[in-house]
Amino acid sequence: MGLLLKKTVVLVGMMGAGKTAVGRALAQRLGVPFLDSDAEIVKAANMSIAEIFARDGEPFFRSKETQIIERLLDEERGILSTGGGAYLNDTNRAMISEKGVAVWLDADLDLLWNRVRHKDTRPLLRTSNPKATLTEIFDARVPVYELSDLSVKADPRYSIDDMAERVVTALLSRPDVLEKTP
C-alpha cells in the first residue's frame, strides 16, 4: 500500500519544534520533495537569516518569506518547512490553507527551550534573557498556531521518525491531502 500526497503539507510551529527534521523524514516517507522556506530565502539573498534581519529588518524578511512560500506552494507539491513566524501572517495562513494544509508541530515550552538554548542561529533569541524571550514568543504565537488545519503533539520521547509517522496519521484524516493507494 502506498500513499499519494495531493497537496503540499506546510509544517508550522515554534523554532525548535522539529519542522526541518520531521519535514525531511516525512518527505522521505512519502517520496516527495522537502522544501524549506528559510533555506530558499537564504539562497535567494545569499546571506543568513540573521544577516537579513540585521541589514534589512524583520518586515523586509517577512515580505520575502511570503513571496517564497507562495512560489513554493505554486511550483511544487511536497513537504514545506516554514520559519516560526511565517504562519502569523494572515496572507500566509490563507494561502497555506487554500493551496496546501497547515500542520502544527505542537511542542511545549520546556521541549523547545531544551532544543534551542545552545544554538546561536536564532536571531529572535539574541536578547539578555533568551528563555524569557522564547516564553513571550511562545505565548504570543500559540493562539495563532492553534488555527492550523491539523496539529500533532510533540513529545521528547518521540524520535524524528515517530513524529513523521504521527504526521502521516493526522494527514490520513484528510483524504483531500493524503490518500492510501493500492
Order of alpha helices (4+ residues) and beta strands (2+ residues): beta-beta-alpha-beta-alpha-alpha-alpha-beta-alpha-beta-alpha-alpha-beta-alpha-beta
